[in-house]
């Protein structure tokens, strides 16, 4: 999200509400939304971007990310590091568009929408969307109409949303309101974001844990980071919360 967005520019969309928007090279403000960014990355974003760049997750974090921790709760936050060009530009933006477009972060795909997801008392996932109407954006003058569901589908968001929703039980656990110890914060980061290191731990012959991968998971996660992430979330719940 851009750092200077104002609450008056955010409006909740009604279910099935149609909005008009499109973005392409011919729009005068093309690439403006890739400047002055504060872009938080989810673990799934890191999976997709590191694969696109043929980097390990560890190398991607070291080369492209800033890692901060909330002073109050000590929860690690991973942000994409921006170029020091006076405009805080995304490192992957070019005059012709995004270099990593096929694997761009979920927040970039969702724009000009924002998504809020939460669990109900019956453990179902509900969500809603808001429309971000920034003054600089001329994409709203384009003659293309859709609702949020159509936008989500065309932008390839279902798999991003599914991976991010899997984190809800962890991120909104009651103990997270208290926060993490420095040791727990380190485990949180190593497990969810440094996937290669966590894979090495799990695949080691002497790996023993209260939460063990199934044989199918073990054979798949050797090559598939999404399966590894799903197991990591389950493993981390036990490590942090004894569940």
C-alpha positions in Angstrom: 0.0 0.0 0.0 1.2 3.5 -0.7 2.4 5.3 2.4 0.3 8.4 1.8 -3.2 6.8 1.4 -5.9 8.6 3.3 -8.9 7.0 5.0 -11.3 9.0 2.8 -9.9 7.2 -0.2 -11.0 3.8 1.2 -14.6 2.6 0.8 -16.1 -0.8 1.6 -17.6 -2.5 -1.4 -21.1 -4.1 -1.1 -21.4 -7.7 -2.2 -21.5 -8.0 -6.0 -21.0 -4.2 -6.3 -19.7 -3.3 -9.7 -16.6 -1.0 -10.0 -14.9 0.5 -13.1 -11.2 0.0 -13.3 -8.4 -1.2 -15.6 -4.6 -0.8 -15.7 -2.3 -1.2 -18.7 0.6 0.5 -20.4 -1.6 3.1 -22.0 -3.0 4.5 -18.8 -1.2 7.8 -18.1 -0.4 6.9 -14.5 1.1 3.5 -15.4 3.6 2.5 -12.7 2.7 5.3 -10.3 1.3 2.7 -7.9 4.8 1.1 -7.8 6.3 4.2 -6.1 6.2 5.4 -2.5 5.4 1.9 -1.3 5.3 0.2 2.0 4.7 -3.4 0.8 4.4 -6.1 3.4 5.1 -9.6 2.1 3.4 -12.8 3.2 5.2 -16.1 3.3 3.5 -17.1 0.1 4.7 -13.9 -1.6 8.2 -14.9 -0.7 7.7 -18.4 -2.1 6.5 -17.0 -5.5 9.0 -14.2 -5.8 12.1 -16.3 -4.8 11.1 -19.0 -7.3 10.6 -16.4 -10.0 14.1 -15.0 -9.4 15.7 -18.5 -9.0 16.8 -17.6 -5.5 16.5 -19.5 -2.2 14.1 -17.9 0.2 17.0 -17.0 2.4 18.8 -15.2 -0.4 15.7 -13.4 -1.4 15.1 -12.1 2.1 18.8 -11.0 2.4 18.8 -9.3 -1.0 15.4 -7.7 -1.3 13.7 -7.4 2.1 13.6 -5.4 5.3 12.7 -7.3 8.4 11.2 -5.3 11.3 9.6 -6.4 14.5 6.7 -4.7 16.3 8.1 -3.1 19.4 5.1 -4.0 21.5 4.5 -7.6 20.4 7.8 -8.6 18.8 6.1 -10.1 15.8 8.4 -10.1 12.7 7.2 -8.1 9.7 8.7 -8.6 6.3 8.7 -5.7 3.7 10.0 -5.5 0.2 13.0 -3.1 0.2 12.5 -0.2 -2.1 15.1 1.6 -4.3 16.6 4.7 -2.9 15.7 6.8 -6.0 13.8 9.6 -4.2 10.5 7.9 -4.9 10.9 4.6 -3.0 10.3 2.7 -6.2 9.7 -1.1 -6.3 13.0 -2.9 -7.3 11.1 -4.8 -10.0 9.3 -2.0 -11.8 10.4 -0.9 -15.3 9.0 1.6 -17.7 7.2 -1.3 -19.4 5.8 -2.8 -16.2 6.6 -5.4 -13.6 9.6 -7.7 -14.1 8.1 -10.4 -11.9 4.5 -9.9 -13.0 3.6 -13.6 -13.1 4.6 -13.9 -9.4 3.9 -10.4 -8.2 2.8 -10.1 -4.5 -0.9 -10.6 -3.5 -1.3 -7.0 -2.5 -0.2 -5.9 -6.0 -2.7 -8.3 -7.6 -5.5 -7.1 -5.3 -5.0 -3.4 -6.0 -7.2 -1.2 -6.4 -9.0 -3.4 -3.9 -8.0 -4.3 -0.4 -9.1 -7.5 1.3 -9.9 -8.2 5.0 -10.3 -11.9 6.0 -11.4 -13.2 9.4 -12.7 -16.4 11.0 -16.2 -16.6 12.4 -17.2 -18.3 15.6 -18.0 -21.4 13.6 -14.4 -21.4 12.2 -15.5 -20.4 8.7 -13.5 -17.8 6.8 -15.3 -14.6 5.9 -13.9 -11.6 4.0 -14.8 -8.3 2.5 -13.2 -5.9 0.1 -12.6 -2.2 0.1 -11.9 0.0 -2.9 -8.8 2.3 -2.8 -9.6 5.4 -4.8 -6.3 7.3 -4.9 -6.3 10.7 -6.7 -3.3 9.8 -8.9 -4.9 6.7 -10.3 -6.5 7.1 -13.7 -7.4 3.5 -14.1 -10.9 4.3 -12.8 -11.6 6.2 -16.1 -11.1 3.0 -18.1 -14.2 1.4 -19.5 -13.9 -2.0 -17.8 -16.5 -3.0 -15.2 -16.3 -6.0 -12.7 -17.2 -7.0 -9.2 -14.7 -8.0 -6.6 -15.1 -11.7 -7.3 -14.4 -11.2 -11.0 -11.4 -9.1 -10.2 -10.0 -11.8 -7.9 -10.3 -14.4 -10.5 -8.8 -12.5 -13.4 -5.8 -11.4 -11.2 -5.0 -15.0 -10.1 -5.7 -14.4 -6.5 -7.5 -17.5 -5.3 -4.3 -19.4 -4.5 -2.8 -16.4 -2.8 -5.9 -15.9 -0.7 -6.0 -19.6 0.2 -2.3 -19.6 1.3 -2.7 -16.4 3.3 -6.0 -17.6 4.9 -4.2 -20.7 6.2 -2.2 -18.3 8.5 -5.3 -16.9 10.2 -5.4 -19.5 13.0 -1.8 -18.6 13.8 -1.9 -14.8 13.4 -5.1 -14.3 15.3 -4.4 -16.8 18.1 -5.2 -15.3 21.5 -1.5 -15.6 22.6 -0.4 -13.4 19.7 -2.2 -10.5 21.4 0.4 -10.9 24.2 3.2 -11.1 21.7 6.3 -13.3 21.2 9.5 -13.7 23.0 12.7 -13.0 21.0 13.3 -16.7 20.7 9.7 -17.3 19.5 10.0 -14.4 17.0 13.1 -16.0 15.6 11.3 -19.4 15.2 8.4 -17.6 13.6 10.6 -15.9 11.0 12.7 -19.0 10.3 9.7 -21.3 9.9 7.4 -19.1 7.7 9.8 -17.1 5.7 13.1 -18.9 5.5 11.5 -22.0 4.0 14.7 -23.6 2.8 16.1 -23.7 6.3 12.8 -25.2 7.6 12.8 -27.8 4.9 16.3 -28.9 5.8 15.2 -29.2 9.4 12.1 -31.3 8.5 13.8 -33.5 6.0 16.7 -34.4 8.3 16.7 -38.1 9.3 16.8 -37.2 13.0 13.8 -34.8 12.9 11.4 -35.5 15.7 8.4 -33.4 16.7 5.0 -33.7 18.3 3.7 -32.6 14.9 5.1 -34.8 12.1 4.4 -34.6 8.4 2.4 -37.3 6.8 4.2 -39.6 4.3 2.5 -37.8 1.4 3.5 -34.4 2.8 7.0 -35.5 3.3 7.4 -36.7 -0.3 5.7 -33.5 -1.7 7.4 -30.9 0.4 10.8 -31.8 -0.8 10.0 -29.8 -3.9 6.8 -27.9 -3.1 7.0 -24.9 -0.9 3.2 -24.5 -0.5 2.9 -28.0 1.1 5.9 -27.1 3.2 4.2 -23.8 4.3 1.0 -25.6 5.3 3.0 -28.0 7.5 5.1 -25.1 8.9 1.9 -23.4 10.1 0.7 -26.5 11.8 4.1 -27.2 13.3 4.5 -23.6 14.5 1.1 -23.6 16.3 2.5 -26.4 18.5 5.9 -24.9 19.0 4.5 -21.5 20.0 1.2 -22.4 21.6 1.6 -26.1 22.5 -1.4 -27.1 20.3 
